[in-house]
Amino acid sequence: MNFRIENVLQTSRRGFLKGSAGLALAVVAPGMAHAGTGAGPGIAGSSMVDGDFSPNAFLRIGTDNSVTVVSKHLEMGQGVYTGLATLVAEELDADWAQVKVEGAPADAGRYSNLFWKAQGTGGSTAIANSFEQMRRAGATARAMLVSAAAAQWKVPASQITVKSGVVSHAASGRKATFGELSEAAAKVAVPADVTLKDPKDFTLIGHSAPRKDSLAKTTGRATFTQDIKLPGMLTAVVAHAPRFGGKVKSVDDKAARAVAGVTDVVTIDNGVAVLARDYWTAKKGRDALKIVWDESSAYHGSSDAILADYRELAKTPGLVARKDGDAEAALARAGKVYEAEFAFPFLAHASMEPLNCVMKLDADGCEVWNGEQLHTGDQYALAKALSLKPEQVKLNMVYAGGSFGRRANPQSDYLLETAQIAKAIKGRVPVKLVWSREDDMRGGYYRPLYLHRVRAALDAKGMPVAWQHRIVGQSIIAGSPFEPMLVKDGIDATSVEGASTLPYAIPNLNVDLHTTNATVKVPVQWWRSVGSTHTGFSSEVFIDELAAAAGKDPVAYRLAMLAKHPRHAGVLKLAADKAGWGKPLAASADGKRGRGVAVHESFNSFVAEVVEVTVHKDGEFTVDRVVCAVDCGVAVNPDVIKAQMEGGIGYALAAALSGAITLKDGLVEQSNFNDYTVLRINQMPKVEVHIVKSAAKPTGVGEPGVPPLAPALVNALHAATGKRIRALPIGEQLQTT
């Protein structure tokens, strides 16, 4: 994979393009390769297709008054289609009811994530990297429509107004819709620059406009990968090695081929694929296979053994990720040292839609339909695997039923699996690869297992004077295209984020890391909120322990150390205030109640959460209420932000309660939602979300709601019971602690 991924924050360099007969507008960053069309840097074109104009940019205005926003980012439930459309429609002054959204193809020249210089969705960057870009797309189109109207009506452009998709000149009474002006506007010279609205004039940004994907999803008209049906298409399922690293030694496929409807059985790099006209027939054929696996290089480890090895590693210093002062010396001088160990299991992404992909090979190249999250990486990986040029790989992005990071696989694993199958049958028909829930659960690429060891000492006033934080676990970045950017001096930034960026004022603070890729061969990658899933927990639980040791209120204790971090302090104060912090909780006749708090920054957003629990007399507990405060800059769509905080809280709660992938002799012990349980509706607490009003540029919201939940929860359980929980998932620990 030879594409470059860089941290590109400059969004001021722009190129604009107009189409003809209708208005097509592209916003690109000069200097990027223009994959897919062969056009030069900053250039795009438009074409006629059956009387309509083929979209090749972020915005298309049709003669039927439709306003089509082309989303370069995957809609996987997070609301990005609505957010991006809001940015365009705000500056365009479009009628929201006439706005629709469609997914962009793989084309980094036009649709690059401006923070990566490659096309893809992740890291809670979609709105943040698009904020100015998409607004300029709308503002430029608006200016061109106004210019066209001014020319037709022979009036000054300054006298023309635009509102809800109608261009008007009050003095003459003339009016025209976008559709009526689109062909003329396409002939107008693209303005070199445009003025964006003053935030005080926003009519869509900051307001909760209805989501653009809701109707299609609730009526069943939305297209997911599983909905794709092509002529002659076969469905493929794969028998994977039961242990990571296993290979096919031999296969007896006679019984599989005897299953009525099975058409092909092919061996690929990581298993044996069975193809049939439908899923159930293919699965029946797969179940009939007799495979002998070569496990000489397979991983045979267990979770317990990994954790034991990590404990030994944690006794020795690792590579230094942050060093303020001299924590070791300060700890050595301290009269009392507080110490805690925190353990975190492997976690599956467990999205509602398991992995799947549709692929067609022909003389022109490869065409793919899937919930495409990492366009550029997948395009180049498929091109290499199929001996094609990248522009011969066409990726059609459809809706995804969740991902939480899994579909952005740096190894392009399930797409390459589909490619191998399609190639094995010489591309004679399209192939739909379908992973079962069990395939998905046991297929690897988990959030890594981690062990943390934290030590601290307090001064005479009970405030931390030393903090030493050691982390042991696998790197999700090593070996990926992101390694040059995110691994420095052996430190994977995602392993230590949230710990190396601890905001609390502690004079002697040291963070170090042991990376264990050489000994643990379980495939891992990012999981919703990445490193903050574990660093946020250990840091915020240990801070609570220190507050208790000092006899101080947990909120006041944190605030005393956040003088230089006003946004952390702001959400912490807001969440505490809205939760009634300091006031007694209503008593429960059935048990004890407790309240806990945590605050964390991730993806440049700041979130604090207060959790209320009831621990019942039988030892079981319920999570009654979560109060969340979020500072994510400009709130493009408050309803979507609230939904993402609520969703993140639910997702984090499931992991905190019971989420764990465990291995025994190299075999994954979990298989489906019966033994890897996700949150049930009766477990979801009441959630209140409060958004800090801000004029700062928008930052991430898809992931930042996750990290504070688990620490706030166990801090609440401690408040109710006096018991400390330092390992996740919580499971039965309250009964056994």
Secondary structure by P-SEA (a helix, b strand, c coil): cccccccccccccbbbbbbcccbbbbbbbcccccccccccccccccccccccccccccbbbccccbbbbbbcccccccaaaaaaaaaaaaaaccccccbbbbbbcccccccccccccbbbbcccccccccaaaaaaaaaaaaaaaaaaaaaaacccccccccccccccccccccccccccaaaaaaacccccccccccccccccccccccccaaaaaaaccccccccccccbbbbbbbbcccccccccccccccccccccccccccccccbbbbbcccaaaaaaaaaabbbbbbccccccccaaaaaaaaaaaaacccccccccccaaaaaaaccbbbbbbbbbcbbbccccccccbbbbbcccbbbbbcccccaaaaaaaaaaaaccccccbbbbbccccccccccccccaaaaaaaaaaaaaacccbbbbbbbcaaaaaacccccccbbbbbbbcccccccccbbbbbbbcccccccccccccccccccccccccccccccccccbbbbbbbbcccccccbbbbccccccccaaaaaaaaaaaaaaaacccaaaaaaaaccccaaaaaaaaaaaaaacccccccccccccccccccccccccbbbbbbbbbbbcccccccccbbbbbbbccccccaaaaaaaaaaaaaaaaaaacccccccccccccccccccccccccccccbbbbbbccccccccccccccccaaaaaaaaaaaaaccccccccccccccccc
